[in-house]
Amino acid sequence: MPEQPVDKVRRAARLSVAPMMDWTDRHCRFFHRQMSRHALLYTEMVTSPAVIHGDRDRLLGFDAIEHPVALQLGGSDPRELAEATRIAEGYGYDEINLNVGCPSDRVQSGCFGAVLMERPGLVADCVAAMIDAARVEVTVKCRIGVDDQVPEDVLPAFLETVSAAGVTRFAIHARKAWLQGLSPRENREIPPLNYPLVEEMKQRYPHLHISVNGGIQSLEQAGGFLDRGLDGVMVGRSAYHEPWEILGRADHVMFGAEPGPDAFEVVERMKPYIANHLQHGGRLHQITRHMLGLFHGRPGARGWRRVLSERGHGGEAGLDVLDAALAEVRRVAA
Ligand SMILES: Cc1cc2nc3c(=O)[nH]c(=O)nc-3n(C[C@H](O)[C@H](O)[C@H](O)COP(=O)(O)O)c2cc1C
């Protein structure tokens, strides 16, 4: 039997790149896709009012090469989320994900993101409305709890309530969000990670597809989670800062497929895309800012970053800057 689209996306979720505001925009995803054909890519969070009232093509447009790609929505109004889901589906996303994990102030004030961990019933209403509106799979990204909640109690209750409404795939950031007193950045570092609890959720609810997220820094570490029974691993900052280490090796290590092209070839493959962007009035830096980590940990990495950072910003900056940065890497590596 041919593989169903949902199964294909679930398989891609063995390794996914986390949604990251200001980082995982369409240029970043295009770049990541040059390294891995198989990993699942998430957009930045887009709020449901923005989808409904905003510039949709700018917020939702993407290149066909980015598939499989999931849109993350933020919101807590079931009717709005359903409408946003319907609109987003028209753009061809492979999955719609609801953000129940992001603790930033702006997000809290709109009553969405991590604060929804306190309102599983509302999350259930939201996802039920989204599922009604969608043909693709609706998923949830959440934390293990917030503030003084006891994760061992609230996480299973949350998963039971939300899965009863029809969501069977979750990405769980394995730490609490502290909604008072910590910045979003601190909320990604200070609350301790609790991986065993996420692993226990998979044992307790084997019918759920569960990806673990938070602090994962290598494919070897990622593979360990799969060996221990989890279905997927979601990587955020490491994939962004060390894209070659994570995504350049992912197809081979995580998916048993042909390895991707080497880092130099990735740059070559980016050139037509960048040229097209420049031709349409875009700036070099809008794309190359996501590529700064490509040579991370390798000879020439510093020169690569320096040339792109120093010369990539101006309106005149073109592909010659990319070539100069590459020449710097080759010079040091020779
Ligand atoms: C710059 C940045 C922006 C983020 N934006 C979002 C977001 O829009 N939605 C979301 O669910 N999580 C967001 N996160 C959290 C990540 O998705 C992820 O859960 C977190 O970074 C932990 O994973 P990591 O340790 O692998 O980075 C963001 C993280 C970073 C660093």
The ligand as a Gaussian input file, in Angstrom:
#p B3LYP/6-31G(d) Opt

LIG

0 1
 C       14.931000      32.456000      18.825000
 C       13.912000      31.452000      19.306000
 C       12.575000      31.628000      18.956000
 C       11.613000      30.686000      19.366000
 N       10.314000      30.825000      18.914000
 C        9.405000      29.839000      19.185000
 C        8.120000      29.836000      18.580000
 O        7.767000      30.690000      17.752000
 N        7.266000      28.831000      18.910000
 C        7.616000      27.842000      19.787000
 O        6.812000      26.942000      20.046000
 N        8.827000      27.813000      20.354000
 C        9.728000      28.761000      20.052000
 N       11.001000      28.674000      20.561000
 C       11.364000      27.521000      21.387000
 C       11.937000      26.390000      20.525000
 O       10.969000      25.912000      19.614000
 C       12.389000      25.207000      21.412000
 O       11.273000      24.686000      22.094000
 C       13.449000      25.627000      22.432000
 O       14.445000      26.446000      21.856000
 C       14.103000      24.397000      23.074000
 O       14.741000      23.607000      22.117000
 P       16.346000      23.684000      21.873000
 O       16.986000      23.528000      23.216000
 O       16.641000      22.535000      20.952000
 O       16.623000      25.020000      21.280000
 C       11.982000      29.593000      20.171000
 C       13.327000      29.440000      20.516000
 C       14.292000      30.347000      20.082000
 C       15.741000      30.131000      20.436000

